[in-house]
Amino acid sequence: MSEIVVIGAGVGGLAAAVRLAEAGHRVSVYEQSGEVGGKLAGYERDGFRFDTGPSLLTLPDVFDGLGLDLRPEPLDPVVRHFFPDGTVLDSSSDHQVFLDRIAAALGDDAARDWARFWARAERIWHASWDSVLRRPVTAATLARLSWRVRDLAAIAPGRSLRSLGRQYLGDRRLRMLLDRYATYAGADPRRAPAALAAIPYAELAFGGWYLPGGLVTIAAALRDRCAALGVRLHLGSAVRGIDADRRVRGIRLADGTFVPADTVVSNVDAVTLYRDLLPSPGPLAGLADRSLAGFVLLLGVRGETPELAHHNVFFPRNYDAEFDAVFGGPGRRARPAGDPAVFVTRAPDSSVRPDRHEAWFVLVNAAPQGTGWGQVDWRRPGLAQAYRDRILALLAERGPDVRDRLLFAEIRTPADLAEATGAPGGAIYGTAGSLIRPANRAPVEGLFLVGGSAHPGGGLPMVTLSAQIVARLIGAASGSRASRP
């Protein structure tokens, strides 16, 4: 039995705590805020309840084995897509149904193109699932993948998601739909790896799901499971450092208290871990975080909007202009996109809104908080309010005008997320832009990483898989130490 400290009570940290406690370890979790869940958070006002983090659950089976009583409900459509020419396309987890909907909305050629792309996406998914997503990243695993020529060819290292879409999809609207999935990983589709085609495959092959009461109920379920297993949860306890040389000895809290530990699991951003928490900066200390952040509106809306599905995306006429704005580039500072894609979640769940009202979560991609070339200072007076008005006006142009139906419009900028969660710049997805993220096993013995900034990446399924990987690594390490004479 080991004494294990988990830094951060996000989904990855809590899932790791559950698995390690089930294995018989003594586990303590230290969280700087007063709530569990990290970016999986909620907000309540005047009878309205909002998920302020993830709002779509995919791959719910990854939660199996955690002892949670989750009862997800399937969504159809998974997402309703509104294109700038007025076309509307509903995605479906039934492949043939989706092909029929594509044919009806975009034509038979587009449906045949999607079927060809889908066969490639399936190969990418299976290669990723078998060789990457459930395994720690090591030289040995990468070498094993390099010998599996068919899998390597499917993943197409060095190729972008945009180029893959151009190869298979003749219809510009389908290419826009595919491009959007790069933003699920916080990346620019023009630079994101083609392997991210696994994301739409996972969403549409295994379905999109909703939990009554909102996805924030996952955090509550993990908290209760930790309590049942005897995990000691310390809220409002910020960690200021990790005591270590070649191996960890424990952590030091903000008030100076030293907490000894045999093993430390970090659920903070990898950049923060290596730059700020270790005694000397690690190899990621100078990493430029290029992940997307998000500008969010929480809207209390009178009346009902039947033309909307649960999840909706309104595409701009020029998607590349949005990516140029939020990522910046040579000779271009990042800025708020003037005409971004707008994502609207409107849950038809009576427990999250008053009768004959709707709770809208509105998200647009945004540059992270800061004053650097690839950042935006969202604290600049008047900026957030002006951008709120711009997004509401865009919605009115593209479909539903709710400006005269609003009870309130709460704003959440990247600066707010950075302050609430410690995510650098308010980046939603951790380190982004490449297939391989920081390894789950740190160079310091006894230190492990979970969460969206570590392998296998961001999003609820991936951070839950990172906890599974780390629990196995710690189990193997404990067994190795126990066998030493």
C-alpha positions in Angstrom: 0.0 0.0 0.0 1.4 3.4 -1.0 0.6 6.9 0.1 -0.5 8.7 -3.0 -1.3 12.4 -3.5 -3.3 13.7 -6.4 -3.0 17.3 -7.3 -6.2 18.6 -8.8 -9.8 17.3 -8.6 -10.6 17.5 -12.3 -12.2 14.4 -13.9 -8.7 12.9 -14.6 -7.6 13.4 -11.0 -10.8 12.0 -9.5 -10.9 9.0 -11.8 -7.3 8.2 -10.9 -8.1 8.6 -7.2 -11.0 6.1 -7.6 -8.9 3.5 -9.4 -5.9 3.8 -7.0 -8.2 3.6 -3.9 -9.8 0.5 -5.4 -6.4 -1.0 -5.7 -5.8 -0.5 -2.0 -3.7 2.6 -1.9 -4.2 5.5 0.6 -5.2 8.5 -1.6 -5.5 12.2 -0.8 -6.6 14.8 -3.4 -5.7 18.4 -3.0 -7.8 21.0 -5.0 -7.2 24.7 -5.0 -10.9 25.6 -5.6 -13.9 24.9 -3.4 -15.4 22.5 -6.0 -14.5 19.3 -7.7 -14.7 18.7 -11.5 -12.1 21.3 -12.8 -13.3 22.4 -16.2 -16.4 20.1 -15.8 -18.3 22.8 -13.9 -21.8 24.2 -13.6 -23.6 27.4 -12.9 -27.1 28.1 -11.5 -29.1 31.3 -11.7 -32.8 32.0 -11.3 -33.9 28.4 -11.8 -31.5 27.9 -14.8 -28.7 25.3 -14.7 -25.8 25.3 -17.1 -22.9 23.0 -17.9 -20.0 25.5 -18.3 -17.6 22.8 -19.5 -18.2 19.8 -21.6 -21.8 19.4 -22.8 -21.6 16.3 -25.0 -20.6 12.9 -23.7 -18.9 10.4 -26.0 -17.5 6.9 -25.3 -19.5 6.5 -22.1 -18.1 3.0 -21.7 -14.7 4.5 -20.6 -16.4 5.2 -17.2 -17.0 1.5 -16.7 -15.1 0.1 -13.7 -15.3 3.3 -11.7 -18.5 2.3 -9.9 -20.5 5.3 -11.0 -24.3 5.1 -11.5 -24.4 7.1 -14.8 -27.4 6.7 -17.0 -26.6 8.5 -20.3 -29.3 9.1 -22.8 -28.6 9.0 -26.6 -29.0 12.1 -28.7 -30.5 12.2 -32.2 -29.3 14.3 -33.9 -25.9 14.3 -32.2 -25.4 17.8 -33.7 -27.5 20.0 -36.0 -25.3 21.8 -38.5 -26.4 25.1 -40.0 -24.4 26.1 -43.1 -24.0 29.6 -44.4 -26.0 28.8 -47.6 -29.0 27.8 -45.5 -28.5 24.1 -45.6 -29.2 22.2 -42.4 -27.7 18.7 -41.7 -28.4 16.5 -38.7 -25.6 14.0 -37.8 -26.5 10.6 -36.5 -24.8 7.7 -34.8 -26.5 5.4 -37.2 -24.2 5.4 -40.2 -26.8 4.6 -42.8 -29.2 7.2 -41.4 -26.4 9.8 -41.6 -25.6 8.9 -45.2 -29.3 9.2 -46.1 -29.4 12.7 -44.4 -26.3 13.8 -46.3 -27.8 12.6 -49.6 -31.0 14.5 -48.9 -29.3 17.7 -47.8 -26.1 17.7 -49.9 -26.6 15.2 -52.7 -25.7 11.6 -53.5 -22.1 12.4 -54.4 -21.6 14.0 -51.0 -23.0 10.8 -49.3 -20.6 8.6 -51.4 -17.7 10.8 -50.4 -18.6 10.6 -46.7 -18.8 6.8 -47.0 -15.3 6.7 -48.4 -14.0 9.0 -45.8 -15.7 7.0 -43.1 -13.9 3.8 -44.1 -10.6 5.7 -43.6 -11.7 7.2 -40.3 -12.6 3.8 -39.1 -9.1 2.6 -39.8 -7.6 5.6 -38.0 -9.9 5.0 -35.0 -8.9 1.3 -34.7 -5.2 2.1 -35.1 -5.4 4.8 -32.5 -7.5 2.8 -30.1 -5.3 -0.3 -30.3 -1.9 1.4 -30.4 -2.1 4.9 -28.8 -5.2 5.9 -26.8 -5.1 3.2 -24.1 -1.3 2.8 -23.8 1.4 5.0 -22.3 3.6 6.8 -24.8 7.0 5.3 -24.7 9.8 4.6 -27.2 8.6 1.0 -27.3 5.0 1.7 -28.1 6.0 4.1 -30.8 8.4 1.5 -32.2 5.6 -1.1 -32.2 3.3 1.2 -34.1 6.0 1.9 -36.7 6.2 -1.8 -37.5 2.4 -2.0 -38.0 2.6 -0.6 -41.5 -1.2 -0.6 -42.1 -1.9 1.3 -38.9 0.8 3.8 -39.6 -0.5 4.4 -43.1 -4.0 4.9 -41.7 -2.9 7.5 -39.1 -0.8 9.3 -41.8 1.8 11.0 -39.6 2.8 14.4 -41.0 -0.5 14.9 -42.8 -3.1 17.4 -41.7 -6.8 16.9 -41.0 -7.6 19.6 -43.6 -5.6 17.7 -46.3 -7.4 14.4 -45.5 -10.7 16.2 -45.9 -9.7 17.6 -49.3 -8.7 14.1 -50.4 -12.1 12.5 -49.6 -14.7 15.2 -49.5 -15.7 17.2 -52.5 -18.5 19.2 -50.8 -17.2 22.3 -49.0 -19.9 21.9 -46.3 -18.7 18.4 -45.4 -15.1 19.7 -45.2 -16.3 22.4 -42.8 -18.0 19.8 -40.7 -14.8 17.8 -40.5 -12.6 20.8 -39.8 -14.7 21.5 -36.7 -13.5 18.3 -35.1 -10.0 19.7 -34.9 -11.3 22.3 -32.5 -12.4 19.5 -30.2 -8.7 19.0 -29.5 -8.1 22.8 -29.4 -6.2 22.7 -32.8 -6.3 24.4 -36.2 -7.5 21.9 -38.8 -4.9 23.2 -41.3 -2.1 22.0 -38.9 -3.9 19.4 -36.8 -2.8 15.8 -37.5 -5.0 13.7 -39.8 -5.3 11.2 -36.9 -7.9 13.5 -35.4 -10.3 11.9 -37.9 -10.7 9.5 -35.0 -12.8 12.1 -33.2 -15.8 12.2 -35.5 -15.6 8.5 -35.8 -15.8 8.1 -32.0 -18.7 10.6 -31.8 -20.8 9.2 -34.6 -19.9 5.4 -34.4 -20.5 5.2 -30.6 -23.0 8.0 -30.3 -23.4 11.3 -28.5 -25.0 11.2 -25.1 -26.5 13.4 -22.4 -26.9 13.0 -18.7 -30.1 14.3 -17.1 -29.2 17.2 -14.9 -26.2 18.0 -17.1 -22.7 16.5 -17.5 -21.6 18.2 -14.3 -23.3 15.3 -12.5 -20.3 13.2 -13.5 -18.1 15.3 -11.1 -20.6 14.8 -8.3 -20.7 11.0 -8.9 -16.9 10.9 -8.9 -16.8 12.9 -5.6 -19.3 10.5 -4.0 -17.4 7.5 -5.2 -14.1 8.9 -3.8 -15.9 9.4 -0.4 -17.2 5.9 -0.4 -13.7 4.5 -1.0 -12.1 6.6 1.8 -10.2 9.0 -0.5 -9.4 12.2 1.5 -10.5 15.2 -0.5 -9.0 18.6 0.5 -10.8 21.5 -1.2 -9.4 25.0 -1.0 -5.9 23.6 -0.7 -3.6 25.0 -3.3 -0.3 23.1 -4.0 2.7 25.4 -4.5 5.4 22.8 -5.2 6.5 19.2 -5.4 9.5 18.1 -3.3 11.6 15.9 -5.5 15.1 15.2 -6.7 15.3 12.0 -8.8 12.1 10.9 -7.2 9.2 12.6 -5.4 9.0 12.9 -1.6 5.8 14.8 -1.3 4.1 18.1 -1.9 4.1 21.5 -0.3 0.8 23.5 0.2 0.4 27.2 -0.2 0.4 27.6 3.6 3.8 25.9 3.8 2.5 22.5 5.0 4.6 19.5 3.8 2.6 16.4 2.8 4.7 13.3 2.3 3.9 10.9 -0.5 5.3 7.9 -2.2 3.6 8.8 -5.4 2.2 12.1 -6.8 -0.4 12.2 -9.6 -0.6 15.7 -11.2 -4.0 16.7 -12.7 -2.7 20.3 -13.4 -1.7 21.5 -16.8 1.6 19.9 -17.9 3.1 23.4 -18.6 2.3 24.5 -15.0 3.6 21.3 -13.6 7.0 21.4 -15.3 7.4 25.2 -15.1 6.1 26.0 -11.6 5.7 23.0 -9.3 9.0 21.1 -9.7 12.1 22.4 -8.0 13.7 23.2 -11.3 11.9 23.8 -14.7 11.3 20.6 -16.6 11.6 20.0 -20.4 8.1 21.5 -21.1 8.7 24.8 -19.2 9.2 26.8 -22.5 6.4 25.1 -24.4 4.1 27.6 -26.2 0.5 26.7 -25.5 -1.3 26.9 -28.8 -4.6 25.4 -27.6 -7.9 27.2 -28.2 -9.7 28.8 -25.5 -13.4 29.7 -25.6 -15.7 32.7 -25.2 -18.9 31.6 -23.5 -22.4 33.1 -23.0 -24.9 31.6 -20.6 -28.3 32.7 -21.7 -31.6 32.6 -19.8 -34.2 32.6 -22.7 -37.9 33.1 -22.5 -40.0 30.8 -24.7 -38.9 27.8 -26.8 -36.9 27.4 -30.0 -38.1 24.3 -31.7 -35.8 24.7 -34.8 -32.8 24.0 -32.6 -31.6 20.5 -31.6 -29.8 19.7 -28.3 -26.4 20.6 -29.9 -26.2 23.1 -32.8 -23.4 24.7 -34.8 -23.8 27.7 -37.0 -20.9 27.9 -39.5 -19.4 31.1 -40.9 -18.9 31.9 -44.6 -15.1 31.9 -44.2 -14.0 29.4 -41.7 -10.3 30.1 -42.3 -10.7 33.7 -41.3 -11.8 32.4 -37.9 -8.7 30.3 -37.5 -6.5 33.1 -38.7 -8.0 35.3 -36.0 -7.9 33.0 -33.0 -4.5 31.4 -33.7 -2.7 34.5 -35.2 0.4 33.8 -37.2 3.3 35.5 -38.9 2.5 39.2 -39.1 -0.9 38.7 -37.4 -1.8 39.1 -33.8 -4.5 36.9 -32.4 -7.9 38.7 -32.0 -11.5 37.9 -31.5 -12.9 36.4 -34.7 -15.4 38.7 -36.3 -17.5 35.9 -37.9 -16.8 32.7 -35.9 -18.7 29.4 -35.9 -21.2 29.6 -33.0 -22.0 26.5 -31.0 -25.3 26.4 -29.1 -26.3 23.8 -26.6 -30.0 23.9 -25.6 -30.9 20.9 -23.4 -34.5 19.8 -23.5 -34.3 18.9 -19.9 -36.9 20.2 -17.5 -34.5 20.0 -14.6 -32.2 22.7 -16.0 -34.7 25.4 -16.8 -38.0 26.9 -15.7 -41.1 25.8 -17.6 -41.4 27.4 -21.1 -37.9 28.7 -20.9 -34.5 27.5 -22.2 -31.0 27.5 -20.9 -28.5 28.2 -23.7 -24.8 27.6 -23.5 -23.2 29.5 -26.4 -19.5 28.9 -27.3 -17.2 30.4 -29.8 -13.5 29.6 -30.3 -11.2 32.2 -28.8 -7.5 33.0 -28.3 -6.3 32.4 -24.8 -5.9 35.2 -22.2 -2.7 37.2 -22.3 -0.8 40.0 -23.9 1.4 37.9 -26.2 1.2 37.7 -30.0 -1.1 34.7 -30.0 -3.3 35.9 -27.1 -6.0 38.4 -26.4 -6.4 40.5 -23.2 -10.0 39.6 -22.4 -9.8 41.9 -19.4 -9.6 45.0 -21.6 -12.5 47.2 -20.5 -15.6 46.8 -22.8 -14.2 44.0 -24.9 -16.2 41.1 -23.5 -19.5 43.1 -23.5 -18.9 44.2 -27.1 -18.1 40.6 -28.2 -21.2 39.3 -26.4 -23.3 41.8 -28.5 -21.5 40.7 -31.7 -22.2 37.0 -31.0 -25.9 37.6 -30.3 -26.1 39.6 -33.6 -24.5 36.8 -35.5 -27.1 34.3 -34.1 -29.8 36.7 -35.2 -28.4 36.8 -38.8 -28.0 33.0 -39.0 -31.3 31.9 -37.4 -32.6 32.4 -33.9 -32.8 36.0 -32.7 -33.1 35.8 -28.9 -32.1 39.3 -28.0 -35.7 40.3 -27.1 -36.2 37.0 -25.2 -33.3 37.3 -22.8 -33.7 37.3 -19.1 -29.9 37.5 -18.6 -26.7 36.9 -20.5 -23.7 35.9 -18.4 -20.2 36.1 -19.9 -17.3 33.7 -19.4 -14.0 34.7 -21.0 -10.7 32.8 -21.2 -9.5 35.0 -18.4 -12.4 33.7 -16.2 -11.5 30.1 -16.9 -7.8 30.7 -16.3 -8.7 32.2 -12.9 -11.1 29.5 -12.0 -9.1 26.4 -13.0 -5.5 27.5 -13.3 -5.5 26.5 -17.0 -2.8 28.7 -18.7 -4.5 31.4 -20.6 -7.9 29.7 -20.1 -7.0 27.1 -22.7 -9.7 24.5 -22.7 -7.8 21.5 -24.1 -4.3 21.7 -22.6 -1.3 21.4 -25.0 -2.7 21.0 -28.5 -1.6 20.5 -32.1 0.1 17.2 -32.1 -0.8 13.6 -31.8 1.6 12.9 -29.0 1.2 14.8 -25.8 3.3 14.9 -22.6 3.8 11.4 -21.3 1.8 10.1 -18.3 5.1 9.0 -16.6 7.3 12.0 -15.7 11.1 11.9 -15.8 11.0 12.2 -12.0 10.4 8.8 -10.4 7.0 8.5 -8.7 5.4 11.4 -10.6 2.6 10.8 -13.1 0.4 13.0 -15.2 -3.3 12.8 -16.0 -5.8 15.2 -17.6 -6.3 17.0 -20.9 -2.7 18.3 -21.2 -1.2 14.8 -20.9 -1.5 11.7 -23.1 -4.0 10.8 -24.7 -5.4 14.3 -24.7 -8.4 16.5 -23.9 -12.1 15.7 -23.5 -13.9 13.6 -21.0 -13.1 10.2 -22.6 -9.5 10.9 -23.0 -8.8 12.3 -19.5 -10.6 9.2 -18.1 -8.4 7.0 -20.2 -5.3 8.9 -18.9 -6.4 8.0 -15.3 -6.7 4.3 -16.4 -3.2 4.4 -17.9 -1.7 6.0 -14.8 -3.4 3.6 -12.4 -1.8 0.7 -14.4 1.6 2.4 -14.4 1.5 2.9 -10.7 0.4 -0.7 -10.1 3.3 -1.9 -12.2 5.7 0.4 -10.4 4.5 -0.7 -7.0 4.8 -4.3 -8.0 8.4 -3.7 -9.2 9.4 -2.0 -5.9 7.8 -4.8 -3.8 9.8 -7.4 -5.7 13.1 -5.8 -4.9 15.2 -7.5 -2.3 
